[in-house]
Every structure is written in C-alpha cells, then in structure tokens.
Amino acid sequence: MKAGQLFTRETKAISTARRSLLMIESIPGIKYNEIVDVRLGTGEIRSGQVIEVGKETTIVQVFEGVSEVDLLESTVRYKGEVLKLPVSKDILGRIFDGNGKPVDNGPPIVADDYLDINGSPINPASRQPPAEFIETGISAIDGLNVLVRGQKLPIFSGSGLPHNKIASQIVRQARLKGKDEQFAIVFGAIGVSYDDAAYFIANLEETGALSRSVGFINTASAPVIERLSTPRLALTAADYLAWEHGMHVLVILSDITNYCDALRELAAMRGEIPSRRGYPGYMYTDLSTIYERAGRISGKEGSVTIMPILTMPDDDITHPIPDLTGYITEGQIVLSRALERKRIYPPIDVFLSLSRMMREGIGEGKTREDHNNVFMQSYAAYAEGNYLREISTVIGAEGLSDRDKIYLESSDKFEQEFISQGPYDRRPVEETLGIAWNIFSKLPVEDLKLISREYIDKYLPEEQDQEHLE
C-alpha cells in the first residue's frame, strides 16, 4: 500500500439487518468502534460504527438506521479509523450534533488535530487530587455541596424536576473564584426533545455564555448510537481545551439516563443477557470510561470537571443508574420533589446531597475561612428544625417550647432565603455565607457550638437579639 493511501476494505456479505444493526461476515483486521460507510442498493451512503467483533460475525450500528435494506446489493466499506472529532480553539462558541457536525449554520471547523472520541486514560500516578473551588452562584451548591476542579459531581433528579433549568443556570454563572484563568463550559445534551434542545441553545446565545462554551446536542429523534457518542464528543472537546490550551473546563452532561437506556436498547438488539432492570452487566465499566475522564494532571495547567445530570426512574435512588454512578463519582446533588411542591427553586435536598471533595475546596484563600464552620452549623440547625417540624405535626405547634419555635422558624428561613433563589440570581459565595450568618443571628448564641468563637465575633450580625447574647 502506498504512503498516504486510505486503508479500506469492502464486503457485500451482509447476512441480516435488524432495525439499525447489520450483521456482516467478519474479515481480518476489523476494529471495535471502527467507522464504516454503508452503500445501500439505491446508491445512498450512510455512516455506521462497528459495535461488536466476533470470529464469524461483525455487528455494525448504522447512524441513520436501515429499516429497509437490500442485503444482496448493499455493501459495507471499512475505513480503518474510529470516530474522531476535529478540534481547534475555534470550537468555542460552536454547537454540534451527536456526530460532531456543526448545527449552528457556522462554517466547518478548520482542525488543528483529529482526536479519538474515546480518549486516553489519565495515568493514575500523574493525577492531582481536586482542590480548587468552582463558584456556581447557587447557594445550596456553593455553601453546602462545593464543586471542586477535577471533581465528578452528578445531579440526581426526577421526572419533571427542574434539572435542565439548573444546568442552564450553572452554564451561565459558573466561574473560577478570585483567579484570572481561562474557563470554559462544554455542554452535552443526550436524547433531549426539540424543545429542550432549543431551550439550551437559546440560553447559551441570549446570555452571552456561548462565547466560552461548546455545545453538543443529540435529540431524541436522532439514532440511538449518537446517544453513546455525544458524551464522548463533549469530553474530547474538554480534553483538548484543558490539556492543549490550559483551560479549566466544566462539562455538564444531561441526561445520563438516556445514555444508559441507549446502552440497554443496543444490548437487547444484540441479544445480550440482561442484568439488573434489563441493563447490560458492563454498564458500570462503560459509565466509568466517561466519569473517569475528569481530573487534573501534574505539570498541566488545565482541568476537567464533570457534572452529569441523570433522572431517577420513579425517583428511585437505588435504581442501577444512580446506584452505579454513586460508586464512581465523588458525591451527588439530589433534587427534592417535596421542596419543588413548596415552590422552592432550586429544590436541592440538603440531607441526601454531599460533596466528598468539599473540604479540599473551601477555606481561607479558596472561599472564606469560616466556610467549614458555617456548613456544619447550617446543617445541624436545619436538621433540628426539620425534626421539630415533624414533631409539631403530631403534638401541634402549641406543644413546642420557645426555643423549639425559634429553630422551626429558622428552618423555614433556611429554605426560603438560603436554598431558594431565582434562576438568574447569581450569588457570590460571600453572599451565600452572609445569608447563613443572618439565619444564625436568630438562634441562641450558646447553640452555635460548631462555629469558632473568633468567627462568631467577626461575622455574627450585631443586631442579634440581646437576650441571646446574654
């Protein structure tokens, strides 16, 4: 073969067509994830990808589907390469589909490189632990469930809850705290409706966030195989911006449940033996190939932080998708249907949510020196108030002591003033901590046992009731 000649092989040995799958007689040299061209009997050419390689049969997933195919006249040409994303810094401000093709009426990308969308694993020895704060402008995240550079922090939601609105708010508001460094957002929408796709695109364009963002939109009507490539395309763009241009990249993926459902659908079409709830047994490994692309690397300036969003079927946090995700990631933010019914936005459940990297991302020089104390005291006061709310439904509010009524009121204020905020209300972390201190000012000072005395003297509002100070 001459230098520069494209290595291709062609076969007409198609044995079966099943929905968007073609079963083809295997020939030597076929690779998993290899891209193919399928020429139908009509002369139309469609793209596909090898999803299984066996001794006798190779299975190809056709992106556009092949509901009607002439098995005798159709041919498959193997291109000798996997799906790659053309990358350059020009991808910033652009929107692509689940195949990596521009859908924003802009010109094609003039590529500096073509990157395999499956990426390369980060050497564990060169990984740096997440340790720097990302400010989202949302108090329930910045105050209680801090997002740290290089972290994997998913949002667990339910059907009908405002996870898309929260994702859009984070895209608009997220920034690095106190540092003049390059920051970018990569957004991957997986299996969304046309309305949701239009909402995400309009949000990026109207708020000016598009100039520092890259969007990948896969609609529900697109081929199933695109659901599998969309998050990998998004992460490939993030890898390029982080490791080649030293940018700090936040990747938001919504909805991972659609991704897993696509895995299940393809596994069923291939006749694989199902595992829990019909999902393939390798789903944990597959999800880890996505989530583990987050991180920081020694000697490199950039970082990749991943915030996947998934909807829990029937609000079941033990469902295989959130269950397996929880094993791989470093915490979770859980949305509450009870808070949603109270018209509290964002309806983040404080007690089910946590960030395992929080202590590494807060404190003096990162957020503020009192942040950890405020977090612990807020959690304790809100927990006591919720407990008293349950007690009051049994014995009535008249059976509560004056102290109990103070905590019950502080719990309501915590939900209405700290957790609740508008979708366009961007709160700096100092404002978030200030709201918490205002709530503490209504509590007996002797109950602020989780806060250092020096912070009480420095930050507790002076208008606190004098009987509490006595």
PyMOL commands that set and color helices and strands:
alter all, ss='L'
color gray80, all
select helices_A, chain A and resi 89-91+124-126+139-142+163-173+194-207+209-212+224-245+256-269+276-278+283-291+313-315+320-328+337-341+358-361+371-395+397-399+402-419+429-440+445-447+453-459+466-469
alter helices_A, ss='H'
color red, helices_A
select strands_A, chain A and resi 9-11+14-18+21-25+34-39+45-53+57-62+75-82+84-87+95-97+113-116+127-128+133-135+147-148+155-157+175-176+183-192+213-219+248-254+295-297+303-311+331-334+354-355
alter strands_A, ss='S'
color yellow, strands_A
deselect
rebuild
show_as cartoon
